[in-house]
Amino acid sequence: MKSRIPRIMIAAPSSGSGKTTVVCGVLKLLKDRGLNITSFKCGPDYIDPMFHKKALDIDSRNLDLFLNNEDTVKYLLAKNSANSDVSVIEGVMGYYDGIAGKSLSASSYDLSRVTKTPTILVINAKGKSTSIIPEIKGFIEYRDDSNIEGVILNNISPMLYPDIKELIEVELQVKVLGYAPKDEGFNLESRHLGLVTPSEIAGIEEKISYIASILEKTIDVDSIIEMASRATDIEYTSLSVPKLKGARIALARDKAFCFYYSDNLDLLLEMGAELVEFSPLKDSHLPKGINGLIIGGGYPEVFASHLSQNKSLLNDIREKLKMGLPTLAECGGFMYLGSSIVDKAGQEYSMVDYIPMKSSSTGKLSRFGYVTLTANEDNMLCSKGDTINAHEFHYWDSTENGESFNATKPLRKRSWSCINYRDNVIAGYPHMHYYSNINFPYNFLKKCIEYN
């Protein structure tokens, strides 16, 4: 199939260049023009799409060339961009930074290459002037198909900008689309490794509106729209999704559990599931009439005291699990199903106590990055030997991480055992992307219907 999708990528030479700030401002400007906008994030990051949502008030999506193959990524881009006037993709890390830090695969460049998306590079100009030119030149020429068609300069004075813009455009034949000035209020990226969600930033909507009001005066939005309109058609293969009815799934969703891929949830809905949201922080019982439970990642360690005080829900979940309620729990959700969580202050709080384990801080990222999961035994999601792609990102670790799957890091080939399986429960640190193997979520829904 073929689709015309006006689209751009906004990327950067490195993390901390200001691309998330620029992306959110641009999204707000495009929305304020009355355009129908779709946004995406390159890579597995859950946080930046939340910032996009604050700018657009709609879900943002992830496009990841490790978690999914090229055909699936192009299909998800086309599917989610249907009826959009412009799609904006935010890059990840440095433009050419890919898997294991030694490959271009799954980098922003790789996604731009596969989807043939024109790219705007956000350059942090702090402490630079003409040195900006060879920096941009290197990124453009590193690959013949770099797709870099424009740049935006961040942290530059209005006085210096016109001269630098002229030099860049004369020497490099690349369009300078504007700048973001040095401004104390112009920053969304002063957060610790991306681990602060938008809901934790006071007045986030006002902050994004302020950023957009500045960029309205300093960025050439018309040229961005025109660049997006020049993107070539996307060719992709439509994916056939199996369907069934009767699965009514309780979905934990609040400040403590907020990490979900929108495409994962959409796939469950497309398969025929009904998703009923509840809050482990506030609700005293699981929703009525459910035959399945999903608890995603998030920050249970931050809200451990509140979660522990909700005894009625903890007891309800534990009893339902003992009765056979099919359940998927990832990362924070996995920790929640354990016996206890120890917070940063060393205080221990009781949890669901279904899996006998304690979770506590390691003070560093544990088993960080992409993995391929291979089943070590038959389970409710798959047969022994079946695989699905996933990633891990957590500072807490648990005393019983499970042995039902084997996780293997790409390129580096390091591996370890993970995930607890107990007839009706799959619980572990890895975050799975369902489109990597749609049989996994389909088999989960079948298990839910059988339970019903």
C-alpha positions in Angstrom: 0.0 0.0 0.0 1.0 3.6 -0.4 0.2 6.7 1.6 1.0 10.4 1.3 2.1 11.6 4.8 3.5 15.1 5.2 6.1 14.6 7.8 9.3 15.8 9.4 11.8 14.6 12.0 13.3 16.9 14.5 16.6 15.5 15.8 19.8 16.6 17.3 23.6 15.8 17.5 23.2 14.7 21.1 20.8 14.5 24.1 20.3 17.8 25.9 20.4 19.8 22.7 16.8 21.1 23.3 14.9 18.9 20.8 12.1 18.0 23.1 11.5 21.7 23.9 11.6 22.6 20.3 9.3 19.7 19.3 6.7 20.6 21.9 6.7 24.2 20.9 6.4 23.4 17.2 3.6 20.9 17.9 1.7 23.6 19.8 2.2 26.1 16.9 1.0 23.7 14.3 -2.0 22.8 16.4 -2.8 26.5 17.0 -2.9 26.9 13.2 -5.8 24.5 13.1 -3.8 21.6 11.6 -4.5 18.0 12.4 -1.2 16.8 13.9 0.2 13.4 14.8 3.4 13.1 16.8 5.9 10.2 17.2 9.0 9.5 19.3 11.9 7.5 17.8 13.0 4.8 20.3 11.4 3.1 23.3 11.0 6.3 25.5 7.7 6.6 27.4 8.4 10.1 28.7 8.7 12.3 25.7 5.4 11.2 24.2 3.8 12.4 27.4 5.2 15.9 26.7 3.9 15.7 23.1 0.5 14.9 24.5 0.6 18.0 26.7 1.2 20.0 23.6 -1.4 18.3 21.4 -3.9 16.8 23.9 -3.7 13.5 22.0 -1.6 10.4 22.4 1.8 10.3 20.8 3.3 7.1 19.4 6.7 5.3 19.4 8.5 4.3 16.2 11.3 1.9 17.0 13.4 -0.2 14.5 14.6 -2.6 17.1 11.2 -3.3 18.7 9.6 -3.7 15.3 10.8 -4.5 11.8 10.8 -2.0 9.0 7.5 -3.0 7.5 5.7 -2.7 10.9 7.3 0.7 11.6 6.1 2.0 8.2 2.7 0.5 8.8 2.3 2.1 12.2 3.5 5.5 10.8 0.9 5.3 8.1 -1.9 3.9 10.3 -1.5 6.5 13.0 -1.0 9.4 10.5 -4.2 8.7 8.6 -6.0 12.0 8.0 -3.2 14.1 9.6 -2.1 17.3 8.0 1.5 16.9 9.4 3.3 14.2 11.3 6.2 15.2 13.5 8.8 12.6 14.7 11.1 13.5 17.6 14.5 11.8 17.3 16.4 10.0 20.1 19.8 10.7 21.6 22.3 11.8 18.9 21.1 11.5 15.3 23.4 8.6 14.4 23.4 6.9 17.8 22.0 3.4 17.5 21.9 -0.1 19.1 24.5 -0.8 21.8 26.3 2.5 21.1 28.2 1.0 18.2 25.6 0.8 15.4 23.4 3.0 13.3 20.6 0.5 13.6 17.5 1.9 15.4 19.0 5.4 15.4 17.1 8.6 14.5 19.0 8.5 11.2 17.9 4.9 10.6 14.2 5.8 11.1 14.6 8.8 8.8 16.2 6.6 6.2 13.6 3.8 6.4 10.6 6.2 6.3 12.3 8.7 4.0 11.5 11.6 6.4 13.1 15.1 5.9 15.0 16.0 9.1 15.6 19.2 11.0 18.6 19.2 13.2 18.4 21.2 16.5 21.9 22.6 17.2 22.9 23.8 20.7 24.8 27.0 19.8 25.8 27.8 23.4 29.4 28.9 23.4 29.8 28.7 19.6 29.7 30.9 16.6 31.2 29.8 13.3 32.2 26.4 14.8 28.5 25.5 14.3 29.2 25.2 10.5 31.6 22.2 10.5 29.4 20.5 13.1 26.4 20.7 10.8 28.5 19.9 7.8 29.7 16.7 9.5 26.2 15.5 10.2 25.0 16.2 6.7 27.9 14.5 5.0 28.4 11.5 7.3 25.9 9.6 5.2 24.8 10.4 1.7 21.2 9.8 2.6 21.3 11.8 5.9 18.0 13.5 4.9 19.0 16.6 6.9 17.3 19.5 5.1 17.2 22.1 7.8 18.5 23.3 11.1 17.2 25.2 14.1 19.8 26.9 16.4 19.1 26.7 20.1 20.7 28.9 22.8 21.8 31.7 20.5 21.5 35.4 20.9 19.2 37.3 18.5 22.1 39.6 17.7 24.4 36.8 16.5 21.7 34.7 14.7 21.3 36.6 11.4 25.1 36.4 10.7 25.3 32.7 11.6 22.2 31.9 9.6 23.7 33.6 6.5 27.0 31.8 6.8 25.3 28.4 7.2 23.1 28.8 4.2 25.9 30.1 2.0 28.4 27.4 2.9 26.2 24.4 3.4 23.1 25.0 1.2 20.9 23.9 4.1 18.0 26.0 5.3 18.1 27.6 8.7 14.6 27.5 9.9 15.0 29.8 13.0 16.3 29.8 16.5 15.4 29.4 20.1 16.8 32.2 22.2 18.6 31.9 25.5 15.7 32.1 28.0 15.4 30.9 31.6 11.8 29.7 31.0 12.7 28.0 27.7 13.6 24.5 28.9 11.8 21.1 29.3 14.9 19.0 29.4 16.4 19.8 32.8 15.1 16.5 34.1 17.1 13.6 35.5 17.6 11.2 32.6 14.1 11.7 31.4 12.6 10.3 34.6 10.3 13.2 35.5 6.9 13.0 33.8 5.0 16.2 32.6 2.5 15.8 35.5 5.4 16.5 37.9 6.2 19.9 36.3 4.0 22.6 37.7 2.1 24.5 35.0 3.4 22.4 32.2 0.7 23.5 29.7 1.4 27.1 30.4 5.1 26.4 30.0 4.6 24.8 26.6 2.3 27.7 25.6 5.1 30.2 26.6 7.7 28.2 24.5 5.3 28.3 21.5 4.8 32.0 21.9 8.6 32.6 21.7 9.0 30.2 18.7 6.1 31.9 16.9 8.4 34.9 16.5 11.7 33.1 15.9 10.9 30.0 13.8 9.7 29.8 10.2 6.7 27.5 10.7 5.6 27.9 7.0 8.9 26.5 5.8 8.6 23.6 8.2 5.1 22.8 6.8 6.4 23.1 3.3 9.4 20.8 4.0 7.0 18.2 5.5 4.8 18.4 2.4 7.7 17.4 0.2 8.1 14.0 1.9 7.7 11.2 -0.5 4.9 8.7 -0.2 5.2 5.8 2.3 5.0 2.3 0.9 4.0 -0.3 3.5 2.2 -3.7 3.9 -1.0 -3.6 5.9 -1.0 -5.9 8.9 -3.9 -8.4 9.4 -4.9 -8.5 13.1 -6.8 -11.5 14.5 -10.0 -10.7 16.4 -12.0 -12.2 19.2 -14.6 -11.0 21.7 -15.2 -11.3 25.4 -11.9 -10.0 27.0 -12.6 -7.2 29.5 -9.2 -6.1 30.9 -8.6 -3.9 33.9 -5.8 -1.4 33.1 -3.9 0.2 36.0 -3.4 3.9 35.1 -2.5 6.8 37.3 0.6 8.7 38.4 2.1 5.5 39.8 1.5 3.4 36.6 1.7 5.4 33.5 4.1 3.7 31.1 2.1 2.2 28.2 2.7 2.1 24.5 -0.4 3.5 22.8 0.1 1.1 20.0 0.0 -1.8 22.4 -3.3 -0.7 23.9 -4.7 0.1 20.4 -3.8 -3.4 19.3 -5.7 -5.0 22.2 -8.7 -2.9 21.3 -8.4 -3.8 17.6 -8.3 -7.5 18.6 -11.6 -7.0 20.4 -10.7 -6.3 24.0 -12.4 -3.9 26.3 -10.0 -1.9 28.5 -11.3 -0.6 31.8 -9.0 1.9 33.6 -8.6 2.0 37.4 -6.2 3.7 39.8 -4.1 1.6 42.3 -3.7 4.8 44.2 -7.4 5.7 44.6 -9.7 2.7 43.9 -10.6 0.3 46.6 -11.4 -2.7 44.3 -10.7 -3.9 40.8 -13.4 -3.0 38.2 -16.4 -5.4 38.2 -16.8 -7.9 35.4 -13.2 -8.1 34.3 -11.5 -11.3 33.2 -7.9 -9.9 32.8 -5.5 -7.4 34.4 -2.6 -5.3 33.0 -0.3 -3.3 35.3 2.3 -1.3 33.3 5.4 0.4 34.4 5.7 3.7 36.2 6.9 4.9 39.6 5.5 2.6 42.4 8.6 3.3 44.4 7.7 7.1 44.5 4.2 6.3 45.6 5.0 3.3 47.7 3.4 4.7 50.9 0.1 5.5 49.2 0.0 2.2 47.4 0.7 0.3 50.6 -2.1 2.1 52.4 -4.7 1.0 49.9 -5.1 -2.4 51.7 -8.5 -3.2 50.2 -7.2 -3.1 46.6 -4.0 -5.0 47.5 -6.1 -7.7 49.1 -8.6 -7.7 46.1 -5.8 -8.1 43.6 -4.1 -10.8 45.6 -7.3 -12.9 45.9 -8.2 -12.4 42.2 -4.7 -13.6 41.2 -5.0 -16.7 43.4 -8.4 -17.4 41.7 -6.6 -17.4 38.3 -7.2 -13.9 36.9 -4.9 -13.7 33.8 -2.4 -10.9 34.5 0.4 -9.1 32.7 2.7 -6.9 34.9 5.7 -5.0 33.6 8.5 -3.3 35.5 6.7 -1.1 38.1 3.7 -3.4 37.8 5.9 -6.4 38.5 7.3 -4.7 41.6 3.8 -3.9 42.8 2.9 -7.6 42.7 5.8 -8.4 45.0 5.9 -8.6 48.8 7.4 -5.1 49.4 9.1 -2.1 47.9 11.9 -0.2 49.7 12.0 3.5 48.8 15.1 5.7 48.5 14.9 6.6 52.2 15.1 2.9 53.1 11.5 2.6 54.3 9.9 -0.7 53.3 6.2 -0.8 52.2 4.0 -3.9 51.7 2.5 -4.5 48.3 0.2 -7.2 46.8 2.5 -10.0 48.1 1.6 -12.4 45.3 5.2 -13.0 44.2 7.5 -13.5 47.2 10.2 -10.8 46.6 11.4 -7.4 47.7 12.3 -4.5 45.4 14.9 -1.9 46.3 17.1 0.7 44.7 20.4 -0.2 43.1 21.4 3.5 42.7 22.0 2.9 39.0 20.4 1.7 35.8 20.0 -2.1 35.9 20.1 -4.2 32.7 19.4 -1.0 30.7 18.5 -1.3 27.0 17.0 -3.4 24.2 16.5 -7.2 24.7 15.0 -10.1 22.8 13.0 -12.3 25.0 13.0 -16.1 24.4 10.6 -18.3 26.3 12.3 -21.0 28.4 9.0 -22.8 28.8 5.4 -23.0 27.5 3.3 -20.2 29.1 0.0 -18.4 28.6 1.6 -16.0 26.0 3.6 -18.4 23.8 5.4 -21.7 23.4 8.9 -22.5 24.5 11.4 -20.9 22.1 9.1 -18.1 20.9 10.5 -14.6 20.9 9.3 -11.0 21.3 11.4 -7.8 21.5 11.4 -5.6 24.6 13.5 -3.1 26.6 14.4 -2.5 30.2 15.0 0.7 32.1 14.9 0.7 35.9 16.9 1.8 38.9 15.2 -0.7 41.2 15.8 -4.4 41.3 14.1 -7.3 42.9 15.1 -10.4 44.7 13.2 -12.8 42.4 13.3 -11.7 38.7 12.1 -15.0 37.4 13.5 -17.6 34.9 10.6 -18.2 32.5 12.3 -16.1 29.7 15.9 -15.5 28.6 16.7 -11.9 27.7 19.5 -11.3 25.2 21.0 -7.9 24.4 21.6 -7.2 20.7 25.1 -7.1 19.3 26.7 -7.4 22.8 25.0 -10.9 23.3 24.9 -10.5 27.1 21.9 -12.5 28.4 20.1 -13.2 31.7 17.0 -15.0 33.0 13.9 -13.0 33.7 10.1 -12.9 34.1 8.0 -14.9 36.6 5.3 -17.2 35.1 2.6 -18.7 37.4 -0.1 -20.3 35.2 -2.1 -17.1 35.0 0.5 -14.4 35.7 3.4 -13.1 33.6 5.4 -10.5 35.6 8.9 -9.1 35.0 11.0 -6.0 34.3 11.0 -6.1 30.5 8.6 -3.8 28.6 7.2 -5.8 25.6 6.1 -4.2 22.3 3.1 -6.3 21.2 3.6 -5.6 17.5 6.9 -7.4 17.7 4.9 -10.6 18.0 1.1 -10.1 17.9 0.5 -13.7 19.0 1.6 -12.8 22.5 -1.3 -10.3 23.2 -3.7 -12.5 21.3 -2.9 -15.5 23.4 -3.3 -13.4 26.5 -6.8 -12.3 25.4 -7.7 -16.0 24.7 -6.6 -16.8 28.3 -8.8 -14.1 29.6 -11.8 -15.4 27.7 -11.1 -18.9 29.0 -11.0 -17.6 32.6 -14.4 -15.9 32.0 
